[in-house]
Amino acid sequence: MVGTLKADDMETDDAKSGGVDETTTTIEKNEEEEEEQEEQEEEKVDHKVQLRKLSRAYEVAKGARDSSRQEKAAESIAKEMRTILCENNMVGCYEYFCEKLSWPVDAKELKRMQTFETETMTKIESNLKDAKENLGDDDVQSALREMGDKYAQMGYKEKCVEAYEKCKETNATIGQKMEIEFSKARVGLFWEDLGMWKKSIEEIKKLLEMPGGADWERKNRLKVYEGLWMCASRDFKSASTLFLESLSTFGAYELMSYDEFVFHCAVTGVVTLPRVELNEKVVMAPEIIRASLSTPGLPDFLNSLQRCEYAKFAEAFPLVGDAVDLSPWLSPHSRYFSRECRVRAYAQYLQSYRSVSVPSMAQAFGVSVEFLDEELSRFIVSGRLNCTIDAVEGVLRTNRPDKKNALYQQFVKDGDALLNRIQKLSRVIDL
């Protein structure tokens, strides 16, 4: 009996051990799958978009104060950029980047890329001529599409647009025309041509409304393209709406990885969404909780603001600001983002008080009294914060605006303006 019990216990222990091993193996497999997925996402990113991101990262590294460490980072980024330029034979923008980033032009490499361009275009033009003379419209369309893709790959803007427009004039389907416009949008993104980028977005919208143009996959991708355009145009509210709609259907891996997308979604949401909506759609969203871990400081940045942990928010804020500065689409508006986030945090803190001492607020944010006094003075003067500073007593007094009274005053003001217009119009009629 004892022997039987011991044997059973051993079998149970073995089963438990086997279960633990299986669980460990499953976790390891999941981690490996996630790593493989991340690598695949990075590979899908269009080389022009990746080059644009690296260009911004190089500018940030060269402009950093910590010269020794950042100089090594700049050299590493420059090496990666040169690799992309050479591997994709980007003769159309090679000299542009050399001039912009103060690199010496490699004459030998430039000649090699020019030779590649001549040989490739000669072959495509020969295929195009043969297709026009001996083959059908599908082959002509295919040759023109290949020409446009090659010019886009090599970094040309005008040449690729010309080839793409000729391709659209053939018997290209609605789906093919949309893919052409997506390609043109990426070219506009690469060259920072917001007009070209916007025009392609509008064309895709028209194609989606045409009979047979309904395509959910392309429609979801378009939201990301348009959201990034909104970011570049500083329309963070519209960008946040589009990004949140694409959170569970993201598919524009040619622009960025999912983690990068989540970062842009969180940043635009913090600036524009009300507190309750921000908590529901961003802070507590499972997709954002998981993906935000890849950006230093982002989880603390989001959670601390909602939990009113202002010292932790002040610590995480510079890290998120650095990430914003690295984004080609957010970096032009980094000062705007910084200002809006600070105003939001200060206003949220002051909302709980009628009066509070400046040292107490400075302690809550983990900053000096002098710094906070200067910050608040600037925002109060510009009308961003509804409070006053009593410099003698060192106290902040809030004066919450009366919304009903403000609405009434605005109504009276608009009414006076309308009456003045009617009087002027009556004089003109009388004459």
Residue pairs with C-beta under 8 A, 6 or more apart in sequence:
38 257
38 259
41 253
41 257
41 258
42 257
44 253
44 254
45 253
45 254
45 255
45 256
45 257
46 186
46 254
46 255
47 84
47 87
47 88
47 153
48 152
48 155
48 186
48 187
48 189
48 190
49 186
49 189
49 190
49 254
49 255
49 256
50 84
51 81
51 84
51 85
51 90
51 190
52 189
52 190
52 192
52 328
53 326
53 327
53 328
54 77
54 80
54 81
54 84
55 81
55 97
55 100
55 101
55 328
56 326
56 327
56 328
56 331
57 77
57 326
58 74
58 77
58 78
58 81
58 101
60 325
60 326
60 331
61 70
61 71
61 73
61 74
61 77
62 70
62 74
64 70
78 101
78 103
81 97
81 101
82 103
84 90
85 93
85 94
85 97
85 155
86 109
86 113
88 153
88 154
88 155
89 113
89 116
89 117
89 153
89 154
90 113
90 153
90 154
90 155
91 110
91 113
91 114
91 116
91 117
91 154
91 155
92 151
92 154
92 155
92 156
92 157
92 159
93 155
93 156
94 105
94 109
94 110
94 113
94 155
95 105
95 110
96 155
97 103
98 104
98 105
113 154
117 154
120 150
121 147
121 150
124 143
124 146
124 147
124 150
125 147
127 139
127 143
127 146
128 140
128 143
128 144
128 147
131 139
131 140
131 142
131 143
132 140
137 170
137 171
138 171
140 170
141 167
141 170
141 171
141 172
141 176
144 163
144 164
144 166
144 167
144 170
145 163
145 164
145 167
145 172
145 176
145 180
147 163
147 167
148 160
148 161
148 163
148 164
148 167
148 180
148 183
149 160
149 183
151 159
151 160
151 163
152 160
152 183
152 186
152 187
155 190
157 187
157 191
157 193
157 196
160 183
160 184
160 187
161 184
161 187
161 196
164 180
164 183
164 184
167 176
167 180
168 177
168 180
172 180
174 207
174 210
174 212
174 213
175 215
175 218
177 203
177 207
178 204
178 207
178 208
178 213
178 215
178 218
181 200
181 201
181 203
181 204
181 207
182 200
182 204
182 218
182 221
182 225
182 254
184 196
184 199
184 200
185 196
185 197
185 200
185 201
185 204
185 225
186 254
186 255
187 193
187 196
188 194
188 195
188 196
188 197
188 199
188 200
189 197
189 228
189 255
192 328
194 229
194 232
194 233
197 225
197 229
197 232
198 229
200 225
201 222
201 225
201 226
201 229
204 218
204 222
204 225
205 222
207 213
208 214
208 215
208 218
208 219
208 222
216 249
217 251
220 246
220 249
220 250
220 251
220 252
221 251
221 252
223 242
223 243
223 245
223 246
224 242
224 243
224 246
224 250
224 251
224 252
224 255
224 261
225 252
225 255
226 242
227 238
227 239
227 242
227 243
227 246
227 264
227 268
228 239
228 255
228 264
228 329
230 236
230 238
230 239
230 242
231 239
231 264
231 268
231 327
231 329
231 330
231 333
232 329
232 332
234 332
234 333
234 336
236 268
236 271
236 272
236 333
237 268
237 272
239 264
239 268
240 265
240 268
240 269
240 271
240 272
240 273
243 261
243 264
243 265
243 268
243 269
244 265
244 269
244 281
244 282
246 252
246 261
247 262
247 265
247 285
247 287
247 288
248 287
250 258
250 261
252 261
256 264
258 291
259 291
259 294
259 295
261 291
262 287
262 288
262 291
262 292
263 291
263 292
263 295
263 298
263 323
263 327
264 327
264 329
264 330
265 282
265 288
266 282
266 288
266 292
266 298
266 302
267 320
267 324
267 330
267 337
269 278
269 281
269 282
270 278
270 282
270 301
270 302
270 305
270 341
270 344
271 337
271 340
271 341
271 344
273 281
273 282
275 306
275 348
278 306
279 306
282 288
282 302
283 302
283 303
283 306
288 302
289 299
292 298
292 299
292 302
293 299
295 320
295 323
296 319
296 323
297 315
297 316
297 317
297 318
297 319
297 320
297 323
298 316
298 319
298 320
298 323
300 312
300 313
300 315
300 316
301 313
301 316
301 317
301 319
301 320
303 309
304 310
304 312
304 313
304 316
305 313
305 344
305 345
305 348
308 348
308 349
310 345
310 349
310 364
310 365
310 366
311 364
311 365
311 366
313 345
313 365
314 365
314 366
314 367
315 366
317 338
317 341
317 342
321 334
321 337
321 338
324 330
324 331
324 334
324 337
324 338
325 331
325 334
330 337
342 375
342 379
343 379
343 384
343 385
345 365
346 375
346 376
346 379
346 385
347 384
347 385
347 386
349 361
349 364
349 365
350 356
350 361
350 385
350 386
350 387
350 396
350 398
351 398
353 396
353 398
354 397
354 398
355 395
355 396
355 397
355 398
356 395
356 396
357 394
357 395
357 396
358 369
358 372
358 373
358 376
358 389
358 394
358 395
358 396
359 369
359 394
361 372
361 396
362 368
362 369
362 371
362 372
365 372
369 394
373 389
376 385
376 387
376 389
376 396
377 389
379 385
380 387
380 388
380 389
386 398
386 399
386 400
386 401
387 396
387 397
387 398
387 399
388 396
388 397
388 399
389 395
389 396
390 396
390 397
